[in-house]
Structures are given as structure tokens and as C-alpha cells.
Amino acid sequence: MVMSTIWIGLYTFFIVWLTFDLTEGWDVLQKKFSLIPMFWFPFGVTFRDFKKFEDFEKALEVFKSELPD
């Protein structure tokens, strides 16, 4: 549990640092905050969840064909 917490903390720090540097490098905003995570990460999570849903549907079809009620 401790290692999971450390990993999530380090990953979060890296993502925030990276997106802030990209925003500064591209000179997207004049203010000192980053909007990239607000647009980039929701799309990434949506695509990941959509893929998981497709895999779940395929597994459910196989399960229904092999073990019918």
C-alpha cells in the first residue's frame, strides 16, 4: 500500500511537471498554470475505458457461448 501511494505520488508529480513545462514551452498561456491536463487526460481515460468496455463485451460473448444457462 505504501509503495502504491509513493508510485501514484511520483506519477502525479511527473505528469503535472511535464504538462506545465509543455505549456510554458509552447507559450500557450500567459498565466502560470496548465490547461493541458484538463483536455488531454480526460480523452485518454475515455479511450482507455472504451477499450476496456470492448474487451469486456468480447469476454462476455465467449462466456455466454461456452456456459449457456
CHARMM-style PDB file with segment names, atoms N, HN, CA, C and O in Angstrom:
ATOM      1  N   MET     1       0.827  -1.188   0.000  1.00  0.00      PROA
ATOM      2  CA  MET     1       0.000   0.000   0.000  1.00  0.00      PROA
ATOM      3  C   MET     1       0.877   1.259   0.000  1.00  0.00      PROA
ATOM      4  O   MET     1       0.578   2.241  -0.680  1.00  0.00      PROA
ATOM      5  N   VAL     2       1.925   1.209   0.750  1.00  0.00      PROA
ATOM      6  HN  VAL     2       2.168   0.412   1.303  1.00  0.00      PROA
ATOM      7  CA  VAL     2       2.829   2.362   0.818  1.00  0.00      PROA
ATOM      8  C   VAL     2       3.496   2.589  -0.540  1.00  0.00      PROA
ATOM      9  O   VAL     2       3.594   3.725  -1.003  1.00  0.00      PROA
ATOM     10  N   MET     3       3.945   1.524  -1.168  1.00  0.00      PROA
ATOM     11  HN  MET     3       3.865   0.601  -0.792  1.00  0.00      PROA
ATOM     12  CA  MET     3       4.592   1.659  -2.480  1.00  0.00      PROA
ATOM     13  C   MET     3       3.600   2.164  -3.530  1.00  0.00      PROA
ATOM     14  O   MET     3       3.972   2.937  -4.413  1.00  0.00      PROA
ATOM     15  N   SER     4       2.351   1.734  -3.440  1.00  0.00      PROA
ATOM     16  HN  SER     4       2.049   1.106  -2.722  1.00  0.00      PROA
ATOM     17  CA  SER     4       1.333   2.231  -4.372  1.00  0.00      PROA
ATOM     18  C   SER     4       1.124   3.729  -4.198  1.00  0.00      PROA
ATOM     19  O   SER     4       1.004   4.464  -5.178  1.00  0.00      PROA
ATOM     20  N   THR     5       1.081   4.174  -2.957  1.00  0.00      PROA
ATOM     21  HN  THR     5       1.178   3.577  -2.161  1.00  0.00      PROA
ATOM     22  CA  THR     5       0.906   5.593  -2.671  1.00  0.00      PROA
ATOM     23  C   THR     5       2.097   6.397  -3.188  1.00  0.00      PROA
ATOM     24  O   THR     5       1.924   7.465  -3.775  1.00  0.00      PROA
ATOM     25  N   ILE     6       3.303   5.882  -2.967  1.00  0.00      PROA
ATOM     26  HN  ILE     6       3.445   5.015  -2.490  1.00  0.00      PROA
ATOM     27  CA  ILE     6       4.502   6.559  -3.463  1.00  0.00      PROA
ATOM     28  C   ILE     6       4.486   6.609  -4.990  1.00  0.00      PROA
ATOM     29  O   ILE     6       4.787   7.646  -5.580  1.00  0.00      PROA
ATOM     30  N   TRP     7       4.136   5.496  -5.627  1.00  0.00      PROA
ATOM     31  HN  TRP     7       3.892   4.653  -5.147  1.00  0.00      PROA
ATOM     32  CA  TRP     7       4.105   5.442  -7.085  1.00  0.00      PROA
ATOM     33  C   TRP     7       3.102   6.445  -7.646  1.00  0.00      PROA
ATOM     34  O   TRP     7       3.417   7.170  -8.590  1.00  0.00      PROA
ATOM     35  N   ILE     8       1.906   6.495  -7.079  1.00  0.00      PROA
ATOM     36  HN  ILE     8       1.651   5.906  -6.312  1.00  0.00      PROA
ATOM     37  CA  ILE     8       0.884   7.429  -7.552  1.00  0.00      PROA
ATOM     38  C   ILE     8       1.351   8.870  -7.348  1.00  0.00      PROA
ATOM     39  O   ILE     8       1.136   9.722  -8.211  1.00  0.00      PROA
ATOM     40  N   GLY     9       1.983   9.141  -6.220  1.00  0.00      PROA
ATOM     41  HN  GLY     9       2.157   8.450  -5.519  1.00  0.00      PROA
ATOM     42  CA  GLY     9       2.502  10.478  -5.959  1.00  0.00      PROA
ATOM     43  C   GLY     9       3.573  10.882  -6.951  1.00  0.00      PROA
ATOM     44  O   GLY     9       3.552  12.003  -7.459  1.00  0.00      PROA
ATOM     45  N   LEU    10       4.515   9.983  -7.236  1.00  0.00      PROA
ATOM     46  HN  LEU    10       4.532   9.073  -6.823  1.00  0.00      PROA
ATOM     47  CA  LEU    10       5.576  10.289  -8.194  1.00  0.00      PROA
ATOM     48  C   LEU    10       5.017  10.457  -9.609  1.00  0.00      PROA
ATOM     49  O   LEU    10       5.426  11.357 -10.343  1.00  0.00      PROA
ATOM     50  N   TYR    11       4.097   9.599  -9.976  1.00  0.00      PROA
ATOM     51  HN  TYR    11       3.765   8.868  -9.380  1.00  0.00      PROA
ATOM     52  CA  TYR    11       3.486   9.684 -11.302  1.00  0.00      PROA
ATOM     53  C   TYR    11       2.721  11.000 -11.452  1.00  0.00      PROA
ATOM     54  O   TYR    11       2.806  11.654 -12.492  1.00  0.00      PROA
ATOM     55  N   THR    12       1.981  11.385 -10.427  1.00  0.00      PROA
ATOM     56  HN  THR    12       1.911  10.854  -9.583  1.00  0.00      PROA
ATOM     57  CA  THR    12       1.236  12.636 -10.461  1.00  0.00      PROA
ATOM     58  C   THR    12       2.175  13.825 -10.575  1.00  0.00      PROA
ATOM     59  O   THR    12       1.929  14.748 -11.351  1.00  0.00      PROA
ATOM     60  N   PHE    13       3.253  13.799  -9.797  1.00  0.00      PROA
ATOM     61  HN  PHE    13       3.453  13.049  -9.167  1.00  0.00      PROA
ATOM     62  CA  PHE    13       4.241  14.874  -9.867  1.00  0.00      PROA
ATOM     63  C   PHE    13       4.826  14.973 -11.270  1.00  0.00      PROA
ATOM     64  O   PHE    13       4.961  16.072 -11.808  1.00  0.00      PROA
ATOM     65  N   PHE    14       5.172  13.838 -11.867  1.00  0.00      PROA
ATOM     66  HN  PHE    14       5.062  12.945 -11.430  1.00  0.00      PROA
ATOM     67  CA  PHE    14       5.753  13.826 -13.199  1.00  0.00      PROA
ATOM     68  C   PHE    14       4.780  14.385 -14.231  1.00  0.00      PROA
ATOM     69  O   PHE    14       5.174  15.184 -15.081  1.00  0.00      PROA
ATOM     70  N   ILE    15       3.528  13.981 -14.167  1.00  0.00      PROA
ATOM     71  HN  ILE    15       3.208  13.332 -13.477  1.00  0.00      PROA
ATOM     72  CA  ILE    15       2.526  14.444 -15.132  1.00  0.00      PROA
ATOM     73  C   ILE    15       2.311  15.945 -15.004  1.00  0.00      PROA
ATOM     74  O   ILE    15       2.264  16.651 -16.011  1.00  0.00      PROA
ATOM     75  N   VAL    16       2.180  16.432 -13.791  1.00  0.00      PROA
ATOM     76  HN  VAL    16       2.218  15.858 -12.973  1.00  0.00      PROA
ATOM     77  CA  VAL    16       1.961  17.873 -13.599  1.00  0.00      PROA
ATOM     78  C   VAL    16       3.186  18.652 -14.061  1.00  0.00      PROA
ATOM     79  O   VAL    16       3.051  19.677 -14.729  1.00  0.00      PROA
ATOM     80  N   TRP    17       4.366  18.182 -13.717  1.00  0.00      PROA
ATOM     81  HN  TRP    17       4.475  17.350 -13.175  1.00  0.00      PROA
ATOM     82  CA  TRP    17       5.599  18.850 -14.137  1.00  0.00      PROA
ATOM     83  C   TRP    17       5.713  18.870 -15.662  1.00  0.00      PROA
ATOM     84  O   TRP    17       6.034  19.903 -16.250  1.00  0.00      PROA
ATOM     85  N   LEU    18       5.451  17.731 -16.297  1.00  0.00      PROA
ATOM     86  HN  LEU    18       5.191  16.892 -15.820  1.00  0.00      PROA
ATOM     87  CA  LEU    18       5.565  17.633 -17.753  1.00  0.00      PROA
ATOM     88  C   LEU    18       4.575  18.559 -18.447  1.00  0.00      PROA
ATOM     89  O   LEU    18       4.953  19.289 -19.363  1.00  0.00      PROA
ATOM     90  N   THR    19       3.325  18.539 -18.030  1.00  0.00      PROA
ATOM     91  HN  THR    19       3.017  17.946 -17.286  1.00  0.00      PROA
ATOM     92  CA  THR    19       2.330  19.371 -18.691  1.00  0.00      PROA
ATOM     93  C   THR    19       2.582  20.852 -18.447  1.00  0.00      PROA
ATOM     94  O   THR    19       2.316  21.672 -19.325  1.00  0.00      PROA
ATOM     95  N   PHE    20       3.086  21.205 -17.285  1.00  0.00      PROA
ATOM     96  HN  PHE    20       3.302  20.538 -16.571  1.00  0.00      PROA
ATOM     97  CA  PHE    20       3.419  22.609 -17.028  1.00  0.00      PROA
ATOM     98  C   PHE    20       4.563  23.055 -17.940  1.00  0.00      PROA
ATOM     99  O   PHE    20       4.519  24.145 -18.511  1.00  0.00      PROA
ATOM    100  N   ASP    21       5.590  22.206 -18.073  1.00  0.00      PROA
ATOM    101  HN  ASP    21       5.626  21.321 -17.609  1.00  0.00      PROA
ATOM    102  CA  ASP    21       6.704  22.553 -18.948  1.00  0.00      PROA
ATOM    103  C   ASP    21       6.277  22.636 -20.414  1.00  0.00      PROA
ATOM    104  O   ASP    21       6.751  23.505 -21.146  1.00  0.00      PROA
ATOM    105  N   LEU    22       5.400  21.754 -20.842  1.00  0.00      PROA
ATOM    106  HN  LEU    22       5.016  21.048 -20.248  1.00  0.00      PROA
ATOM    107  CA  LEU    22       4.899  21.831 -22.214  1.00  0.00      PROA
ATOM    108  C   LEU    22       4.113  23.116 -22.445  1.00  0.00      PROA
ATOM    109  O   LEU    22       4.254  23.760 -23.484  1.00  0.00      PROA
ATOM    110  N   THR    23       3.299  23.478 -21.487  1.00  0.00      PROA
ATOM    111  HN  THR    23       3.184  22.955 -20.643  1.00  0.00      PROA
ATOM    112  CA  THR    23       2.524  24.711 -21.603  1.00  0.00      PROA
ATOM    113  C   THR    23       3.455  25.917 -21.675  1.00  0.00      PROA
ATOM    114  O   THR    23       3.243  26.820 -22.484  1.00  0.00      PROA
ATOM    115  N   GLU    24       4.479  25.932 -20.836  1.00  0.00      PROA
ATOM    116  HN  GLU    24       4.651  25.198 -20.179  1.00  0.00      PROA
ATOM    117  CA  GLU    24       5.452  27.024 -20.859  1.00  0.00      PROA
ATOM    118  C   GLU    24       6.239  27.014 -22.161  1.00  0.00      PROA
ATOM    119  O   GLU    24       6.484  28.070 -22.745  1.00  0.00      PROA
ATOM    120  N   GLY    25       6.634  25.839 -22.621  1.00  0.00      PROA
ATOM    121  HN  GLY    25       6.435  24.981 -22.147  1.00  0.00      PROA
ATOM    122  CA  GLY    25       7.429  25.737 -23.838  1.00  0.00      PROA
ATOM    123  C   GLY    25       6.674  26.160 -25.080  1.00  0.00      PROA
ATOM    124  O   GLY    25       7.241  26.786 -25.974  1.00  0.00      PROA
ATOM    125  N   TRP    26       5.405  25.822 -25.139  1.00  0.00      PROA
ATOM    126  HN  TRP    26       4.943  25.313 -24.413  1.00  0.00      PROA
ATOM    127  CA  TRP    26       4.589  26.203 -26.287  1.00  0.00      PROA
ATOM    128  C   TRP    26       4.056  27.623 -26.154  1.00  0.00      PROA
ATOM    129  O   TRP    26       3.485  28.177 -27.094  1.00  0.00      PROA
ATOM    130  N   ASP    27       4.250  28.199 -24.977  1.00  0.00      PROA
ATOM    131  HN  ASP    27       4.713  27.749 -24.214  1.00  0.00      PROA
ATOM    132  CA  ASP    27       3.758  29.547 -24.680  1.00  0.00      PROA
ATOM    133  C   ASP    27       2.256  29.633 -24.919  1.00  0.00      PROA
ATOM    134  O   ASP    27       1.755  30.582 -25.523  1.00  0.00      PROA
ATOM    135  N   VAL    28       1.551  28.615 -24.427  1.00  0.00      PROA
ATOM    136  HN  VAL    28       1.958  27.844 -23.936  1.00  0.00      PROA
ATOM    137  CA  VAL    28       0.102  28.530 -24.614  1.00  0.00      PROA
ATOM    138  C   VAL    28      -0.614  29.551 -23.748  1.00  0.00      PROA
ATOM    139  O   VAL    28      -1.574  30.183 -24.188  1.00  0.00      PROA
ATOM    140  N   LEU    29      -0.157  29.707 -22.539  1.00  0.00      PROA
ATOM    141  HN  LEU    29       0.623  29.194 -22.181  1.00  0.00      PROA
ATOM    142  CA  LEU    29      -0.832  30.604 -21.603  1.00  0.00      PROA
ATOM    143  C   LEU    29       0.136  31.641 -21.066  1.00  0.00      PROA
ATOM    144  O   LEU    29       1.339  31.399 -20.959  1.00  0.00      PROA
ATOM    145  N   GLN    30      -0.397  32.772 -20.740  1.00  0.00      PROA
ATOM    146  HN  GLN    30      -1.373  32.968 -20.827  1.00  0.00      PROA
ATOM    147  CA  GLN    30       0.416  33.801 -20.096  1.00  0.00      PROA
ATOM    148  C   GLN    30       0.416  33.623 -18.580  1.00  0.00      PROA
ATOM    149  O   GLN    30       1.292  34.143 -17.889  1.00  0.00      PROA
ATOM    150  N   LYS    31      -0.559  32.892 -18.072  1.00  0.00      PROA
ATOM    151  HN  LYS    31      -1.270  32.469 -18.634  1.00  0.00      PROA
ATOM    152  CA  LYS    31      -0.641  32.655 -16.633  1.00  0.00      PROA
ATOM    153  C   LYS    31       0.208  31.447 -16.271  1.00  0.00      PROA
ATOM    154  O   LYS    31       0.636  30.699 -17.151  1.00  0.00      PROA
ATOM    155  N   LYS    32       0.450  31.256 -14.998  1.00  0.00      PROA
ATOM    156  HN  LYS    32       0.102  31.863 -14.284  1.00  0.00      PROA
ATOM    157  CA  LYS    32       1.335  30.187 -14.529  1.00  0.00      PROA
ATOM    158  C   LYS    32       0.562  28.935 -14.115  1.00  0.00      PROA
ATOM    159  O   LYS    32       0.748  28.425 -13.010  1.00  0.00      PROA
ATOM    160  N   PHE    33      -0.290  28.451 -14.986  1.00  0.00      PROA
ATOM    161  HN  PHE    33      -0.441  28.866 -15.883  1.00  0.00      PROA
ATOM    162  CA  PHE    33      -0.944  27.174 -14.742  1.00  0.00      PROA
ATOM    163  C   PHE    33      -1.150  26.471 -16.076  1.00  0.00      PROA
ATOM    164  O   PHE    33      -1.026  27.086 -17.135  1.00  0.00      PROA
ATOM    165  N   SER    34      -1.457  25.207 -16.021  1.00  0.00      PROA
ATOM    166  HN  SER    34      -1.558  24.707 -15.160  1.00  0.00      PROA
ATOM    167  CA  SER    34      -1.531  24.409 -17.234  1.00  0.00      PROA
ATOM    168  C   SER    34      -2.957  23.925 -17.483  1.00  0.00      PROA
ATOM    169  O   SER    34      -3.605  23.383 -16.589  1.00  0.00      PROA
ATOM    170  N   LEU    35      -3.430  24.127 -18.699  1.00  0.00      PROA
ATOM    171  HN  LEU    35      -2.903  24.567 -19.426  1.00  0.00      PROA
ATOM    172  CA  LEU    35      -4.746  23.623 -19.089  1.00  0.00      PROA
ATOM    173  C   LEU    35      -4.661  22.282 -19.799  1.00  0.00      PROA
ATOM    174  O   LEU    35      -5.685  21.639 -20.032  1.00  0.00      PROA
ATOM    175  N   ILE    36      -3.455  21.854 -20.146  1.00  0.00      PROA
ATOM    176  HN  ILE    36      -2.623  22.376 -19.957  1.00  0.00      PROA
ATOM    177  CA  ILE    36      -3.305  20.612 -20.897  1.00  0.00      PROA
ATOM    178  C   ILE    36      -3.939  19.420 -20.170  1.00  0.00      PROA
ATOM    179  O   ILE    36      -4.653  18.644 -20.805  1.00  0.00      PROA
ATOM    180  N   PRO    37      -3.706  19.245 -18.859  1.00  0.00      PROA
ATOM    181  CA  PRO    37      -4.334  18.082 -18.205  1.00  0.00      PROA
ATOM    182  C   PRO    37      -5.843  18.097 -18.265  1.00  0.00      PROA
ATOM    183  O   PRO    37      -6.471  17.039 -18.281  1.00  0.00      PROA
ATOM    184  N   MET    38      -6.442  19.280 -18.299  1.00  0.00      PROA
ATOM    185  HN  MET    38      -5.932  20.140 -18.287  1.00  0.00      PROA
ATOM    186  CA  MET    38      -7.895  19.365 -18.330  1.00  0.00      PROA
ATOM    187  C   MET    38      -8.464  18.892 -19.661  1.00  0.00      PROA
ATOM    188  O   MET    38      -9.635  18.519 -19.725  1.00  0.00      PROA
ATOM    189  N   PHE    39      -7.669  18.897 -20.719  1.00  0.00      PROA
ATOM    190  HN  PHE    39      -6.717  19.199 -20.666  1.00  0.00      PROA
ATOM    191  CA  PHE    39      -8.141  18.465 -22.027  1.00  0.00      PROA
ATOM    192  C   PHE    39      -7.546  17.124 -22.437  1.00  0.00      PROA
ATOM    193  O   PHE    39      -8.241  16.294 -23.022  1.00  0.00      PROA
ATOM    194  N   TRP    40      -6.292  16.906 -22.142  1.00  0.00      PROA
ATOM    195  HN  TRP    40      -5.727  17.580 -21.666  1.00  0.00      PROA
ATOM    196  CA  TRP    40      -5.561  15.725 -22.595  1.00  0.00      PROA
ATOM    197  C   TRP    40      -5.985  14.466 -21.841  1.00  0.00      PROA
ATOM    198  O   TRP    40      -6.339  13.464 -22.462  1.00  0.00      PROA
ATOM    199  N   PHE    41      -5.954  14.507 -20.524  1.00  0.00      PROA
ATOM    200  HN  PHE    41      -5.667  15.322 -20.019  1.00  0.00      PROA
ATOM    201  CA  PHE    41      -6.178  13.312 -19.722  1.00  0.00      PROA
ATOM    202  C   PHE    41      -7.606  12.788 -19.767  1.00  0.00      PROA
ATOM    203  O   PHE    41      -7.782  11.570 -19.794  1.00  0.00      PROA
ATOM    204  N   PRO    42      -8.638  13.630 -19.779  1.00  0.00      PROA
ATOM    205  CA  PRO    42      -9.985  13.059 -19.919  1.00  0.00      PROA
ATOM    206  C   PRO    42     -10.170  12.264 -21.212  1.00  0.00      PROA
ATOM    207  O   PRO    42     -10.850  11.237 -21.211  1.00  0.00      PROA
ATOM    208  N   PHE    43      -9.575  12.725 -22.312  1.00  0.00      PROA
ATOM    209  HN  PHE    43      -9.023  13.559 -22.313  1.00  0.00      PROA
ATOM    210  CA  PHE    43      -9.670  11.973 -23.558  1.00  0.00      PROA
ATOM    211  C   PHE    43      -8.925  10.643 -23.445  1.00  0.00      PROA
ATOM    212  O   PHE    43      -9.408   9.617 -23.925  1.00  0.00      PROA
ATOM    213  N   GLY    44      -7.759  10.659 -22.816  1.00  0.00      PROA
ATOM    214  HN  GLY    44      -7.367  11.492 -22.426  1.00  0.00      PROA
ATOM    215  CA  GLY    44      -7.000   9.425 -22.628  1.00  0.00      PROA
ATOM    216  C   GLY    44      -7.749   8.414 -21.785  1.00  0.00      PROA
ATOM    217  O   GLY    44      -7.767   7.225 -22.101  1.00  0.00      PROA
ATOM    218  N   VAL    45      -8.364   8.882 -20.719  1.00  0.00      PROA
ATOM    219  HN  VAL    45      -8.349   9.848 -20.462  1.00  0.00      PROA
ATOM    220  CA  VAL    45      -9.125   7.990 -19.847  1.00  0.00      PROA
ATOM    221  C   VAL    45     -10.352   7.454 -20.572  1.00  0.00      PROA
ATOM    222  O   VAL    45     -10.708   6.287 -20.411  1.00  0.00      PROA
ATOM    223  N   THR    46     -10.996   8.296 -21.364  1.00  0.00      PROA
ATOM    224  HN  THR    46     -10.707   9.244 -21.495  1.00  0.00      PROA
ATOM    225  CA  THR    46     -12.177   7.866 -22.109  1.00  0.00      PROA
ATOM    226  C   THR    46     -11.827   6.773 -23.111  1.00  0.00      PROA
ATOM    227  O   THR    46     -12.538   5.774 -23.211  1.00  0.00      PROA
ATOM    228  N   PHE    47     -10.739   6.954 -23.851  1.00  0.00      PROA
ATOM    229  HN  PHE    47     -10.161   7.766 -23.770  1.00  0.00      PROA
ATOM    230  CA  PHE    47     -10.326   5.937 -24.819  1.00  0.00      PROA
ATOM    231  C   PHE    47      -9.941   4.642 -24.131  1.00  0.00      PROA
ATOM    232  O   PHE    47     -10.267   3.558 -24.615  1.00  0.00      PROA
ATOM    233  N   ARG    48      -9.246   4.746 -23.001  1.00  0.00      PROA
ATOM    234  HN  ARG    48      -8.981   5.626 -22.607  1.00  0.00      PROA
ATOM    235  CA  ARG    48      -8.855   3.548 -22.257  1.00  0.00      PROA
ATOM    236  C   ARG    48     -10.089   2.797 -21.762  1.00  0.00      PROA
ATOM    237  O   ARG    48     -10.167   1.575 -21.888  1.00  0.00      PROA
ATOM    238  N   ASP    49     -11.042   3.522 -21.205  1.00  0.00      PROA
ATOM    239  HN  ASP    49     -10.978   4.515 -21.102  1.00  0.00      PROA
ATOM    240  CA  ASP    49     -12.251   2.879 -20.698  1.00  0.00      PROA
ATOM    241  C   ASP    49     -13.085   2.283 -21.830  1.00  0.00      PROA
ATOM    242  O   ASP    49     -13.703   1.233 -21.656  1.00  0.00      PROA
ATOM    243  N   PHE    50     -13.106   2.939 -22.976  1.00  0.00      PROA
ATOM    244  HN  PHE    50     -12.604   3.792 -23.118  1.00  0.00      PROA
ATOM    245  CA  PHE    50     -13.842   2.405 -24.121  1.00  0.00      PROA
ATOM    246  C   PHE    50     -13.237   1.084 -24.570  1.00  0.00      PROA
ATOM    247  O   PHE    50     -13.963   0.145 -24.894  1.00  0.00      PROA
ATOM    248  N   LYS    51     -11.913   1.008 -24.591  1.00  0.00      PROA
ATOM    249  HN  LYS    51     -11.323   1.771 -24.328  1.00  0.00      PROA
ATOM    250  CA  LYS    51     -11.224  -0.235 -24.972  1.00  0.00      PROA
ATOM    251  C   LYS    51     -11.532  -1.338 -23.955  1.00  0.00      PROA
ATOM    252  O   LYS    51     -11.776  -2.483 -24.335  1.00  0.00      PROA
ATOM    253  N   LYS    52     -11.521  -0.997 -22.675  1.00  0.00      PROA
ATOM    254  HN  LYS    52     -11.323  -0.067 -22.366  1.00  0.00      PROA
ATOM    255  CA  LYS    52     -11.849  -1.988 -21.647  1.00  0.00      PROA
ATOM    256  C   LYS    52     -13.276  -2.487 -21.815  1.00  0.00      PROA
ATOM    257  O   LYS    52     -13.546  -3.673 -21.622  1.00  0.00      PROA
ATOM    258  N   PHE    53     -14.194  -1.587 -22.175  1.00  0.00      PROA
ATOM    259  HN  PHE    53     -13.974  -0.624 -22.332  1.00  0.00      PROA
ATOM    260  CA  PHE    53     -15.585  -1.979 -22.372  1.00  0.00      PROA
ATOM    261  C   PHE    53     -15.722  -2.933 -23.557  1.00  0.00      PROA
ATOM    262  O   PHE    53     -16.477  -3.904 -23.497  1.00  0.00      PROA
ATOM    263  N   GLU    54     -14.977  -2.648 -24.647  1.00  0.00      PROA
ATOM    264  HN  GLU    54     -14.363  -1.860 -24.696  1.00  0.00      PROA
ATOM    265  CA  GLU    54     -14.997  -3.554 -25.800  1.00  0.00      PROA
ATOM    266  C   GLU    54     -14.457  -4.930 -25.419  1.00  0.00      PROA
ATOM    267  O   GLU    54     -15.029  -5.947 -25.812  1.00  0.00      PROA
ATOM    268  N   ASP    55     -13.371  -4.973 -24.665  1.00  0.00      PROA
ATOM    269  HN  ASP    55     -12.906  -4.147 -24.346  1.00  0.00      PROA
ATOM    270  CA  ASP    55     -12.807  -6.252 -24.220  1.00  0.00      PROA
ATOM    271  C   ASP    55     -13.786  -7.000 -23.317  1.00  0.00      PROA
ATOM    272  O   ASP    55     -13.894  -8.224 -23.394  1.00  0.00      PROA
ATOM    273  N   PHE    56     -14.494  -6.270 -22.465  1.00  0.00      PROA
ATOM    274  HN  PHE    56     -14.407  -5.275 -22.402  1.00  0.00      PROA
ATOM    275  CA  PHE    56     -15.483  -6.888 -21.586  1.00  0.00      PROA
ATOM    276  C   PHE    56     -16.616  -7.500 -22.396  1.00  0.00      PROA
ATOM    277  O   PHE    56     -17.079  -8.598 -22.088  1.00  0.00      PROA
ATOM    278  N   GLU    57     -17.070  -6.789 -23.439  1.00  0.00      PROA
ATOM    279  HN  GLU    57     -16.695  -5.897 -23.690  1.00  0.00      PROA
ATOM    280  CA  GLU    57     -18.142  -7.331 -24.275  1.00  0.00      PROA
ATOM    281  C   GLU    57     -17.700  -8.607 -24.981  1.00  0.00      PROA
ATOM    282  O   GLU    57     -18.475  -9.558 -25.080  1.00  0.00      PROA
ATOM    283  N   LYS    58     -16.465  -8.638 -25.473  1.00  0.00      PROA
ATOM    284  HN  LYS    58     -15.835  -7.865 -25.393  1.00  0.00      PROA
ATOM    285  CA  LYS    58     -15.947  -9.843 -26.127  1.00  0.00      PROA
ATOM    286  C   LYS    58     -15.864 -11.007 -25.142  1.00  0.00      PROA
ATOM    287  O   LYS    58     -16.241 -12.132 -25.471  1.00  0.00      PROA
ATOM    288  N   ALA    59     -15.376 -10.737 -23.945  1.00  0.00      PROA
ATOM    289  HN  ALA    59     -15.070  -9.823 -23.677  1.00  0.00      PROA
ATOM    290  CA  ALA    59     -15.282 -11.788 -22.928  1.00  0.00      PROA
ATOM    291  C   ALA    59     -16.662 -12.290 -22.536  1.00  0.00      PROA
ATOM    292  O   ALA    59     -16.844 -13.486 -22.308  1.00  0.00      PROA
ATOM    293  N   LEU    60     -17.621 -11.406 -22.459  1.00  0.00      PROA
ATOM    294  HN  LEU    60     -17.474 -10.435 -22.645  1.00  0.00      PROA
ATOM    295  CA  LEU    60     -18.989 -11.792 -22.107  1.00  0.00      PROA
ATOM    296  C   LEU    60     -19.607 -12.683 -23.188  1.00  0.00      PROA
ATOM    297  O   LEU    60     -20.319 -13.637 -22.876  1.00  0.00      PROA
ATOM    298  N   GLU    61     -19.332 -12.370 -24.459  1.00  0.00      PROA
ATOM    299  HN  GLU    61     -18.753 -11.594 -24.712  1.00  0.00      PROA
ATOM    300  CA  GLU    61     -19.828 -13.214 -25.547  1.00  0.00      PROA
ATOM    301  C   GLU    61     -19.233 -14.619 -25.471  1.00  0.00      PROA
ATOM    302  O   GLU    61     -19.950 -15.605 -25.639  1.00  0.00      PROA
ATOM    303  N   VAL    62     -17.933 -14.716 -25.218  1.00  0.00      PROA
ATOM    304  HN  VAL    62     -17.350 -13.916 -25.081  1.00  0.00      PROA
ATOM    305  CA  VAL    62     -17.285 -16.032 -25.098  1.00  0.00      PROA
ATOM    306  C   VAL    62     -17.858 -16.785 -23.905  1.00  0.00      PROA
ATOM    307  O   VAL    62     -18.124 -17.983 -23.996  1.00  0.00      PROA
ATOM    308  N   PHE    63     -18.045 -16.102 -22.805  1.00  0.00      PROA
ATOM    309  HN  PHE    63     -17.829 -15.128 -22.731  1.00  0.00      PROA
ATOM    310  CA  PHE    63     -18.586 -16.731 -21.601  1.00  0.00      PROA
ATOM    311  C   PHE    63     -19.991 -17.267 -21.857  1.00  0.00      PROA
ATOM    312  O   PHE    63     -20.318 -18.382 -21.450  1.00  0.00      PROA
ATOM    313  N   LYS    64     -20.822 -16.472 -22.533  1.00  0.00      PROA
ATOM    314  HN  LYS    64     -20.556 -15.566 -22.863  1.00  0.00      PROA
ATOM    315  CA  LYS    64     -22.195 -16.899 -22.814  1.00  0.00      PROA
ATOM    316  C   LYS    64     -22.210 -18.096 -23.777  1.00  0.00      PROA
ATOM    317  O   LYS    64     -23.058 -18.979 -23.641  1.00  0.00      PROA
ATOM    318  N   SER    65     -21.294 -18.137 -24.738  1.00  0.00      PROA
ATOM    319  HN  SER    65     -20.606 -17.420 -24.849  1.00  0.00      PROA
ATOM    320  CA  SER    65     -21.295 -19.247 -25.684  1.00  0.00      PROA
ATOM    321  C   SER    65     -20.770 -20.528 -25.059  1.00  0.00      PROA
ATOM    322  O   SER    65     -21.221 -21.614 -25.423  1.00  0.00      PROA
ATOM    323  N   GLU    66     -19.833 -20.431 -24.132  1.00  0.00      PROA
ATOM    324  HN  GLU    66     -19.466 -19.549 -23.836  1.00  0.00      PROA
ATOM    325  CA  GLU    66     -19.249 -21.625 -23.526  1.00  0.00      PROA
ATOM    326  C   GLU    66     -20.063 -22.137 -22.340  1.00  0.00      PROA
ATOM    327  O   GLU    66     -20.092 -23.340 -22.080  1.00  0.00      PROA
ATOM    328  N   LEU    67     -20.719 -21.235 -21.625  1.00  0.00      PROA
ATOM    329  HN  LEU    67     -20.695 -20.258 -21.836  1.00  0.00      PROA
ATOM    330  CA  LEU    67     -21.502 -21.639 -20.447  1.00  0.00      PROA
ATOM    331  C   LEU    67     -22.919 -21.082 -20.532  1.00  0.00      PROA
ATOM    332  O   LEU    67     -23.265 -20.176 -19.773  1.00  0.00      PROA
ATOM    333  N   PRO    68     -23.744 -21.600 -21.433  1.00  0.00      PROA
ATOM    334  CA  PRO    68     -25.114 -21.094 -21.529  1.00  0.00      PROA
ATOM    335  C   PRO    68     -25.941 -21.505 -20.313  1.00  0.00      PROA
ATOM    336  O   PRO    68     -25.678 -22.537 -19.696  1.00  0.00      PROA
ATOM    337  N   ASP    69     -26.911 -20.717 -19.984  1.00  0.00      PROA
ATOM    338  HN  ASP    69     -27.124 -19.879 -20.485  1.00  0.00      PROA
ATOM    339  CA  ASP    69     -27.805 -21.021 -18.865  1.00  0.00      PROA
ATOM    340  C   ASP    69     -28.855 -22.018 -19.252  1.00  0.00      PROA
ATOM    341  OT1 ASP    69     -29.691 -22.386 -18.427  1.00  0.00      PROA
TER     342      ASP     69
END
